[in-house]
Amino acid sequence: MAKKRGPPPKAAHPPREVAWSISRITGTPARYVGQVYAANEADAIKRAIEEFNVHNPEMQKRLVARRVG
């Protein structure tokens, strides 16, 4: 019996990095921190913590990311 051949496996592409606007929730209005490039919201916040030197854990919890564009 011959083996059935399906379509060739697709190569896994890394997720495309997009721009994220980072803000810190302190009250109304939120304070703009900066912009980073990352594949998803969680990675954007992690990158912002490193790039903008947010060492205080309480301030890290207040960071939010909004996709730009």
Rosetta constraint file for C-alpha pairs under 8 A:
AtomPair CA 15 CA 39 HARMONIC 5.70 0.50
AtomPair CA 16 CA 38 HARMONIC 7.84 0.50
AtomPair CA 16 CA 39 HARMONIC 5.68 0.50
AtomPair CA 17 CA 37 HARMONIC 5.71 0.50
AtomPair CA 17 CA 38 HARMONIC 4.54 0.50
AtomPair CA 17 CA 39 HARMONIC 4.21 0.50
AtomPair CA 17 CA 40 HARMONIC 7.63 0.50
AtomPair CA 18 CA 37 HARMONIC 5.22 0.50
AtomPair CA 18 CA 38 HARMONIC 5.57 0.50
AtomPair CA 18 CA 39 HARMONIC 6.02 0.50
AtomPair CA 18 CA 40 HARMONIC 7.94 0.50
AtomPair CA 18 CA 67 HARMONIC 7.46 0.50
AtomPair CA 18 CA 68 HARMONIC 7.63 0.50
AtomPair CA 19 CA 35 HARMONIC 6.72 0.50
AtomPair CA 19 CA 36 HARMONIC 5.76 0.50
AtomPair CA 19 CA 37 HARMONIC 4.49 0.50
AtomPair CA 19 CA 38 HARMONIC 6.62 0.50
AtomPair CA 19 CA 67 HARMONIC 6.15 0.50
AtomPair CA 19 CA 68 HARMONIC 5.42 0.50
AtomPair CA 19 CA 69 HARMONIC 7.53 0.50
AtomPair CA 20 CA 35 HARMONIC 5.60 0.50
AtomPair CA 20 CA 36 HARMONIC 5.39 0.50
AtomPair CA 20 CA 37 HARMONIC 5.98 0.50
AtomPair CA 20 CA 38 HARMONIC 7.14 0.50
AtomPair CA 20 CA 41 HARMONIC 7.62 0.50
AtomPair CA 20 CA 44 HARMONIC 6.54 0.50
AtomPair CA 20 CA 65 HARMONIC 5.88 0.50
AtomPair CA 20 CA 66 HARMONIC 5.41 0.50
AtomPair CA 20 CA 67 HARMONIC 4.46 0.50
AtomPair CA 20 CA 68 HARMONIC 5.36 0.50
AtomPair CA 21 CA 32 HARMONIC 7.77 0.50
AtomPair CA 21 CA 33 HARMONIC 7.87 0.50
AtomPair CA 21 CA 34 HARMONIC 6.12 0.50
AtomPair CA 21 CA 35 HARMONIC 4.63 0.50
AtomPair CA 21 CA 36 HARMONIC 6.73 0.50
AtomPair CA 21 CA 65 HARMONIC 5.56 0.50
AtomPair CA 21 CA 66 HARMONIC 5.12 0.50
AtomPair CA 21 CA 67 HARMONIC 6.21 0.50
AtomPair CA 21 CA 68 HARMONIC 6.26 0.50
AtomPair CA 22 CA 32 HARMONIC 6.31 0.50
AtomPair CA 22 CA 33 HARMONIC 5.48 0.50
AtomPair CA 22 CA 34 HARMONIC 5.36 0.50
AtomPair CA 22 CA 35 HARMONIC 5.75 0.50
AtomPair CA 22 CA 36 HARMONIC 7.41 0.50
AtomPair CA 22 CA 44 HARMONIC 7.96 0.50
AtomPair CA 22 CA 45 HARMONIC 7.34 0.50
AtomPair CA 22 CA 48 HARMONIC 7.17 0.50
AtomPair CA 22 CA 63 HARMONIC 6.73 0.50
AtomPair CA 22 CA 64 HARMONIC 5.75 0.50
AtomPair CA 22 CA 65 HARMONIC 4.67 0.50
AtomPair CA 22 CA 66 HARMONIC 6.58 0.50
AtomPair CA 23 CA 30 HARMONIC 6.26 0.50
AtomPair CA 23 CA 31 HARMONIC 5.41 0.50
AtomPair CA 23 CA 32 HARMONIC 4.38 0.50
AtomPair CA 23 CA 33 HARMONIC 5.08 0.50
AtomPair CA 23 CA 34 HARMONIC 7.15 0.50
AtomPair CA 23 CA 63 HARMONIC 5.72 0.50
AtomPair CA 23 CA 64 HARMONIC 5.43 0.50
AtomPair CA 23 CA 65 HARMONIC 6.53 0.50
AtomPair CA 24 CA 30 HARMONIC 5.80 0.50
AtomPair CA 24 CA 31 HARMONIC 5.18 0.50
AtomPair CA 24 CA 32 HARMONIC 6.43 0.50
AtomPair CA 24 CA 33 HARMONIC 6.56 0.50
AtomPair CA 24 CA 59 HARMONIC 7.44 0.50
AtomPair CA 24 CA 62 HARMONIC 5.38 0.50
AtomPair CA 24 CA 63 HARMONIC 4.54 0.50
AtomPair CA 24 CA 64 HARMONIC 6.29 0.50
AtomPair CA 25 CA 29 HARMONIC 7.80 0.50
AtomPair CA 25 CA 30 HARMONIC 4.76 0.50
AtomPair CA 25 CA 31 HARMONIC 6.44 0.50
AtomPair CA 25 CA 62 HARMONIC 5.20 0.50
AtomPair CA 25 CA 63 HARMONIC 6.40 0.50
AtomPair CA 25 CA 64 HARMONIC 7.36 0.50
AtomPair CA 26 CA 30 HARMONIC 5.85 0.50
AtomPair CA 26 CA 31 HARMONIC 6.90 0.50
AtomPair CA 26 CA 62 HARMONIC 7.36 0.50
AtomPair CA 33 CA 52 HARMONIC 7.80 0.50
AtomPair CA 34 CA 48 HARMONIC 7.88 0.50
AtomPair CA 34 CA 52 HARMONIC 7.99 0.50
AtomPair CA 35 CA 48 HARMONIC 7.85 0.50
AtomPair CA 36 CA 44 HARMONIC 6.34 0.50
AtomPair CA 36 CA 47 HARMONIC 7.04 0.50
AtomPair CA 36 CA 48 HARMONIC 6.49 0.50
AtomPair CA 37 CA 44 HARMONIC 6.60 0.50
AtomPair CA 38 CA 43 HARMONIC 5.85 0.50
AtomPair CA 38 CA 44 HARMONIC 5.03 0.50
AtomPair CA 38 CA 47 HARMONIC 7.60 0.50
AtomPair CA 39 CA 43 HARMONIC 6.62 0.50
AtomPair CA 39 CA 44 HARMONIC 7.30 0.50
AtomPair CA 40 CA 44 HARMONIC 6.18 0.50
AtomPair CA 41 CA 45 HARMONIC 6.36 0.50
AtomPair CA 41 CA 65 HARMONIC 5.92 0.50
AtomPair CA 41 CA 66 HARMONIC 7.54 0.50
AtomPair CA 41 CA 67 HARMONIC 7.79 0.50
AtomPair CA 42 CA 46 HARMONIC 6.36 0.50
AtomPair CA 43 CA 47 HARMONIC 6.05 0.50
AtomPair CA 44 CA 48 HARMONIC 6.08 0.50
AtomPair CA 44 CA 65 HARMONIC 6.71 0.50
AtomPair CA 45 CA 49 HARMONIC 6.22 0.50
AtomPair CA 45 CA 63 HARMONIC 6.77 0.50
AtomPair CA 45 CA 64 HARMONIC 6.88 0.50
AtomPair CA 45 CA 65 HARMONIC 6.40 0.50
AtomPair CA 46 CA 50 HARMONIC 6.59 0.50
AtomPair CA 47 CA 51 HARMONIC 6.04 0.50
AtomPair CA 48 CA 52 HARMONIC 5.63 0.50
AtomPair CA 48 CA 53 HARMONIC 7.77 0.50
AtomPair CA 48 CA 54 HARMONIC 7.80 0.50
AtomPair CA 49 CA 53 HARMONIC 5.65 0.50
AtomPair CA 49 CA 54 HARMONIC 4.93 0.50
AtomPair CA 49 CA 55 HARMONIC 7.35 0.50
AtomPair CA 49 CA 60 HARMONIC 6.82 0.50
AtomPair CA 50 CA 54 HARMONIC 6.87 0.50
AtomPair CA 54 CA 59 HARMONIC 6.86 0.50
AtomPair CA 54 CA 60 HARMONIC 6.32 0.50
AtomPair CA 55 CA 59 HARMONIC 7.72 0.50
AtomPair CA 55 CA 60 HARMONIC 7.33 0.50
AtomPair CA 56 CA 60 HARMONIC 6.31 0.50
AtomPair CA 57 CA 61 HARMONIC 6.37 0.50
AtomPair CA 58 CA 62 HARMONIC 6.80 0.50
AtomPair CA 59 CA 63 HARMONIC 6.80 0.50
